[in-house]
Amino acid sequence: MTGLPAAARRVAVDIAEGTGAACGTFGELLQGVLPDGTAFLATLPISLGSRARFRFDPNGPLHVYPAHKTKSLTLARAMLDAHGGGGGTLLLDSDLLVGKGLASSSADLVATARGVGTVLGLDTSPAAVEDWLRPVEPTDGVMHPGVVVFEHRAVRLRARLGVLPPVTVVAVDEGGHLDTVAHNRRPHPVPPGLRHEYARLVDDLARAVRGADLSAVGAVSTRSAVLNQRRLPKRNLDAMTAIADRVGAPGVVCTHSGTMLGLLLDTTADGHRERLAAARAACSELPGTLSVYRSAAAEAPETR
C-alpha cells in the first residue's frame, strides 16, 4: 500500500460504514425482585431512541462523538478487538433525555453494537448483543422487540411477553438526574412476601399483554409504581393516579430508576384525542416538565 497514490490509499482504508438503531423505554411497566433473588424489569418500548453510525478504519485509532459516550467507546473497542483490531469513527445521536430512566445509555450501547457489528460482520442478534453488553454495564432489554421481562443486572432475557396495542404516555419529569448504574448498585432488601407479589405481578402482566388488555397492564404498572415509592418516591404519584381515574386512563407508569411518571393512554380507543387533551391539561398543573411519548413499533430497528 505504501506505493499507492494518496487517493488510492484513502479508498483502501475507507472501506466500510454501517448504522444501527435502538429504541428507548419509558421506565418499566414492572420492576422488582423475584423469590429466587433475581432482579428484573419489564420494558415499555417507545418510539424515540438512539442511532449509531460507524466508519471502519483498519489502520487508524478509534474515536467516538460525542466524546463523553465512553461506554459506547468501550463496547466498540471490544468488538474491534474480537474482529482482530483496527479503529474508526463512531457517531452517536439520540432523542432520549439522560438520567431520566428512558434507557438512554442502553439504547446507545445497543445501537453501537448493531452498527459496529454490521460493519465487522459480527453477530448482532439480541442474544449476541446481550453478550457484548454484559461486560460493560447492567442494561435494559431494548435489544429485544416488544415487551420483555429482562434480568437487567445479569443482562439476560427472562421472557418475551408480546406486543402492546399502541399507547401514549403523558409524562411529567420531576427534575434532576439519576445515575441508573449507581442506583441499582445500592442495596435494597426486598422481603419474601413482596418478592412473591412481584412474581404474581409478572404473571398478571404476561396475561395482560397476551390478551392486549391495557386496563390490566395499567393495574400492574400502577401497583409497581406504588411499590417503588419505598425506594425512589415520586411526589406526583397520588395526583397522577387521581388524574388517571378522572380521564379514564388505564393506569400510571414510572421510571423506577429515573425522574419521570406518566399516564398510560390507549392510542386506538374512541375519544383518545379528547382524553389526551384532558390528560395534558391536568398534568400541566403538576410540578415538573410535561412531555408526551408514543410506544414503539413491534419490529426491531434495522441495521444496514
Beta strands, then each sheet from edge to edge (+ up, - down):
strand 1: 16-33
strand 2: 39-57
strand 3: 62-65
strand 4: 87-94
strand 5: 147-151
strand 6: 156-162
strand 7: 167-173
strand 8: 251-254
strand 9: 260-266
strand 10: 289-294
sheet 1: 1+ 2- 4+ 3+
sheet 2: 1+ 2- 5+ 6-
sheet 3: 8+ 9- 7+ 10-
end
